[in-house]
Each structure stands twice: as structure tokens, then as C-alpha cells.
């Protein structure tokens, strides 16, 4: 057993890194009203970075299991067009690996992409695990990659989730699969991208056990990563959007009817959550990571908004835009 505890985590992490290196691109890409839902977008080249550095730019950072074109597909095109105009067309996104490395590793890889001599002044919109990556880009836990003014957290796992505790990874997989099923007539790309990643994690767990996937371990609310990461205050304007989800009527109630571990939540108990992240965990905890009440939008149970449906809410998009342009 002691030997297994030493050997299994590195093997699981290596397996996750190997799959992502072959199956997912870690890169920076443009993010425009015409291409933000497409995977077929070239990576940024030096000229693109220089254009982004000509003024403040806006960046989108996705969460676990997905990529840019699936994570933000429901964002209203007209709101994005307005934001693009505000930033002079300087809008981009980070496609990053969410399993094999932790958020600090994600930031280091982005650092390697930025051409020498280029300084990026940025605002960031992020989702789920992407909130940790955004904060790492801004200098949390290490040297800053971008000079960040504002971060808008949408359901960010800033204080982690109990679902990422090793003993809860199976419920985590069940929960993510449930969320995919909750997307009414969702784009096939969203389902494919998410379930492909989930199946890889299932294979890793089956072969190596429930530990050692760094990208998920970084979201463990009881883990070492967040304890150190949240220990100091980040001098950046931060805003938070969160939700308290409960099944209510129509397709939501039908989809969740037989999902006992969601309706009767065995992981979160009575703690309000959006199915993946505790509601309050987006904006406060027993550490230096805090977002004031005047910079929060918390959607009530009556809205029926869950972890994967924020960007389809028009008021969420307009609030993001108001915070960024105000």
C-alpha cells in the first residue's frame, strides 16, 4: 500500500498529460462574434499578439473537460459584438489542458506563448476551473503572465469543490454527465468534448485509482493546492456570478427525476450549489480570496441555472459586459 500511494498518483497524472497532449491543443486563439463557436480557428501568431498588446484586451478562459468553442457557445452574439467593439477587436481566448497539469502549469504554458517584448494588458472572463487559471495568469501563486485589471468569475471554483476530493471523483463524473444531459438540444460538439474527457478520466481511475490527476486535484476544496493558492490577496478587481440550483419544472425536473445523487445531494448536503461548485465558494471562504457583495450576482433557485447554463442567460452576459465596460 505505501508503494502504491507513491507510484499511482504520478502514473495517473502522466496518463492524463499524455492524452491531453495528443487530443487537446493548448494555445491562444482569437475569439470573435464570427468564430467563437468554432474549433477551426488558427492559433495566435506574433502579429496577433502585437495587435492584442496595442491596447487593453479581453480574454475568455474555459473550465474542466471542455474547450473554448464549447464552453462559451451559448454566449449572446450581440453582447460579444458589443464587447469586441469596446476592446477594439482585441478579444482572445485560452485553450488549456484541464486534467494533466494544475492552473499554475497552465499559466506557465501561456507565458511561453507570449512573444518576447510583448506586454498584455487584460481583462478576463472565466468559468469553473478557469477561474483558477485566470488568477494564475494575473499572478496568484507566482509571477503574472498578463497585467490584469479585472476578472469576472462565472461559477469559478475559487474555493474548490468537494466533488474534486479523490473519494468523490465518481460522483463528480456522474454530475458532469448529468449536466451534459441537462443541456436541451445542446450542440453535439459540447456533448462530444465533455464526454470524451469524462471517459478518459474513467479509464485513468479504473487503471490507477482515484488520485493523481493534477488538474482535478487543484479544485479539491480540502487539498494542498488551494490552501497555498488562496493564502494571499490578489490586487485585481474581481467580480463573481454564482447560482443556487434546484430542479424546477419542465425538462429540468424530468431530466433529474431519477438522479438521486443530485436531487438528494450526498456530496454537498444542504450547502447551496450549482451542481458542481458551492454557491458561496465562487466569492468567499476562510482565506484571502474574497469578492465583495457589490461585485456579485447570485442567481436564486427559482432561476434553475446550473453549472453549465450560465452563458445562455442574457442577464448574466449583460452583467459581465457592464462590469467590464463600466
PyMOL commands that set and color helices and strands:
alter all, ss='L'
color gray80, all
select helices_A, chain A and resi 2-23+46-52+68-71+77-86+103-113+130-137+162-164+166-182+188-208+214-217+224-229+250-256+260-263+280-282+293-295+301-303+310-312+314-325
alter helices_A, ss='H'
color red, helices_A
select strands_A, chain A and resi 27-30+57-61+91-95+121-127+147-154+237-243+296-299
alter strands_A, ss='S'
color yellow, strands_A
deselect
rebuild
show_as cartoon
